[in-house]
Amino acid sequence: MTIKEIQEIIVKEFDEISEWDEKYLLLIKFGRELKEFPEEFRTDKNKIEGCQSQVWLNASFKDGKIYLDADSDSSIVKGLAALLLKVYSEHTPAEVLSSPPDFLHKIGIDNHLSPTRKNGLGAMLKQIQLYAVAFNALNKGQ
């Protein structure tokens, strides 16, 4: 499935819910579905700066694709991380770099986050983009 198709599914899922309390519950559910975050990834190197909560994001590169893992001590932020992983993990760096996060605006999340959570979401997105740039360069060098 392409990143665009995944984004469309997420937008549809959020559109089916009218109340923001329920949308937050969906985000929390996504966070609970994240696989266990390996303890060895819980390092300062993987910590996302700019978040009020503690957030860790790790990336690996295998068979031309980026694999992302994330965790947070906040259930909403963990859900936001899970949302980004659903979209961008297991795709090529080129796909990630050519797929802006327009779906976030379409689901209205940008209007329903506190400024600190919005900053954290932006920091996670920026880090995913940086991983994609680095892995893209690595991939071209092979």
N, C-alpha and C positions, 0 to 999 in steps of 0.2 A: 504494500500500500504506500502511496506517495505521501509526502508531508502535507501537501494541499488536501488530499482526501481525508487524512487524519484530522486536519484543522476543521474541515467541513463537518465531520462527524461530531466533533466537540461543540461547534457552534450550534448544531441541531440539538444536541443533548441539553445545552444550556437554554436554548430557545423554548424547549418544552416545559421549562420551570419558570413560573412567573415571579415568585417571591425570592428576594435576595437571601433571606435566611436559609431557604432550601438550597440555593446555589452554593452558599458557604458549606452546607452539609455535604453537597456533592464534592466540593473541593477536599473536604476533610476525608471523605471516603476514598478519593484518589490517593491521598497521602497514606492512608492505612494500607492501601494495596501495593505500595512500594516494597520492593524486596529489601531484605535486611541489609543495612549499610555496614560493610565490613569495618571493623574497629581500626584496622591499619590505615584506612582512608580518612579517619577523623584526625586530620593534621592541620596545622596552621596554613600549609601550602594549599589545602583544599577548602579552606574556610573562605566564605564570600564576605568581602568587606562591603559596608554600606547597608547592612541589615541590622535591625534592632535585635532580632532573634539570631540565634546561632544557626548557620546554614553551611553545610558542606556539600561540595560538588566535585566529583571525580570523573575523569574521562579516560577511556582506553581506546586504542585503535587496533582493529583486527579485521583482516580480509577487506580492507578498504572502507570500513564503516566505523563510525564513532559509537561507543557504548558509554552511556552516562549512568552514574549512580548518584543519589542525593539523599540528604537527611536534614532535618531541622528539629529544634526543640519546640517549635510552634506548630500546632496542627494546621492552621490556615496556610502558613508559609510552606510547610511540608506538602500540602495539597497543591500550591502554586508550582513547587518544584516538580511534583509528579505530573502536572499538566505539561510542563515544558519537556519532561522526559518522554511522555507519550508522543509528543510531536517530533522531537529532534533525535532521540536515541535510535540507534540501529539504522542510521542513514549515512550517506557519504558526506564528506566535508563540503563538496560542491553543492549538494542538495540543501544542506543546512544554510550555507552562505547565500543561496538564491531564494530562500523562503522566509520572507519577513514575518514577524509575529502579528500580522493583521487580525488574526482570529481573536486576540486578546481584546482588541477594540470592539470587534463584532459581538463578543459575549458581554461587553460592558464592564469587564473587571476593572479596567483603568479608572472608572468613575466610582468604584465601590471599595477602594482600598485606602487605608490611611497613607499619608505621605511616606512614612517609614517603610511600610509594606510595598508601596509603589517603587521606592528606591531599591529595595531588596530584589523585587522582581526584575527591575532594570539591570541590576548588578548580576543576577543569575543569567539573564539573556546575554549580556555582554561577555560573560565568562564562556558561555557555550559558543558564541561567535569566535572568541579568541582561540578556543580549542580547535574549532573548525579551520581557522586560518592556519594554525600550527600544523595540524594533521594534513591539510591540503598541501602545504609546502613539503612536508615529509613524504607524502604520497608521490608528488611530482619528482622528488629526488631519487626515488627507487627505480 
